[in-house]
């Protein structure tokens, strides 16, 4: 994971040169010093573009009542997969980040949610992965949100892969 951490960036495009856990800790110290109450949402979205699939994972920091900001990690694969496999891969990428950072969030008393870009409406194809995704996320001990409440994946990460 260390190698992948070097590819995190801010929305402005500024690359993060330190491991993401160190960056997150620095951010939480700074935000706490400013008196901001924080919440973090982690989500991943993907887009199939011809023969490749691009994934974007985001860590969204919400300053309660005072806006927010995010960090982004992009990844591309040529692996062919069904929509269900892709949805579960998105969830897996979010969980990997959440697991790597959960001790930092716990240390600072920051609540965290994992957002899945999966529709709760059974009329949508992504719904096929809902039960597995929810079980995976909740089974890891994380709070789970799906569409329409999963803004980190459905809105923030979605904007990055469009």
N, C-alpha and C positions, 0 to 999 in steps of 0.2 A: 504494500500500500504506500510505502514511503515515496516510491518513484511517482506514483499517480498524484500524491499530494502536491508535488511540485507544479502540477498543471492547474491548480485552482487560481481563480482570478476574481476580481471585483466586477461589478456591472460596468464600471467605467473602462474595463479592459486591463487595468493594472494587475500584473501578475503577482501572486503571492510567492515569495521566495523562501519562506520558512515552512516547516510542516504545518498543515492546517490546524492541528491540535494546539500548537503554540500560538498561531494567529488568533484562534477562537479564545484562548485564555487571555491574551492581550486585550482583545475587544471587550470581553466580559469585565475585566478589571477596569478598563476605561469607562465603560457604560455604568458600572456600579458606582464609580467615583463621581459621575455626573448625576447620580440619583435616579437613573432610569430603571424601571422594573421591566425585565426582559422575558420574552418567550421565544422559542426557536421551533421552526417547522422545517422538516427535511423532506424533499420530494424529488422525483425523477420523472421526466417525460422523454418520449422518443418519437422519431419521425423516420419513416422509410423514405429514402431518396434514391430511387433506381435500385442499384445492387448493394447499397450500403444502408445501414441504420445508424442514425446519430442519436446518442443519449446525452441528456443534460441533467445533471444532478445539482440541486441548489440547497444551500443552507440559508434560510430566511430568518433574520433577526428582527423581532418586532419589539419596538419600544412602546410599551402600553400607553396609548394616547398621544404618541409623539412620532409616528411613522416607523420606518424600518429600512433595512438594507439587506443585501444578499451577496453570497459568494457562489461561484459557478464552477463546475467541472464538466467538460465535454469529453465524449469518447465516441469513437466510430468503430463499427464492426461490419464485416462482410458476411457474417453468419446469417443464413436464412432461418427464419423462425415463424411459427404461427403467432397469431395475435395474443393468444393465451401465454405462450412462452415469452413473448416480448413484454407483456404486462408483468409477469412474474420476475423477469430480469430487471425491469424498472424497480420493482419492490426490493429485490435483492441488493441493488446498488444503493438504494436509500438506507436499507438496514445496515449495510457495511459501514456507511458513514456515521449513522446514528450510534452504532456499537462502538466505533472508534472514538467517538466524542462524548458518550454518555457519562463517563466519569468526570469530565470537565464540567458538564452542565450540572451534574449532581453537586459537585464541590461548591458551585456558585448559587445553588438553589434555583436554577433556571428550568422551567417546564419545557418539555420537548414533545413534539408530535411528529409522526411519520405519515406523510400524505401519499395516497395512491391515486394515480390518474385512472381510476376504474369506476365505471358508471354503476350506480346502485339500481338503475332501471334495467330489468331483464331483457328489454327489447334491444339493448346495445351489445355488440359482440364482446366488448371488454368485460362485461358482467360475468362471463364464464370463469374469470380468474378471481372473482370477489372473495369467495369463501376461503380459498387457499391463501390469498394475500392477507386477508384479515387474520387468519389463523397464524400465519408466519409472523406478522408484525406484533400481534398481541402476545403470541407465544414467546417472543423475545423480550416481553415486558414493556413494550412501548405503547403509547397512546396512538390510536389509528383514526384516520379520517379518509373518507372516499368522496367522490364527487357527490354533491356540488360543494362540499365543505373543504375539499382538498386543494386549496388555492396555491400552495407551494408547487405542486406538480402540475395542476391543471391550468394555472395562469402564469406563474413565475417561470418555471422550467419550460413550459410550452412556448413562451416568447423567445427563448434562446434557440430552440431547434426549428423554428419556422423559417 
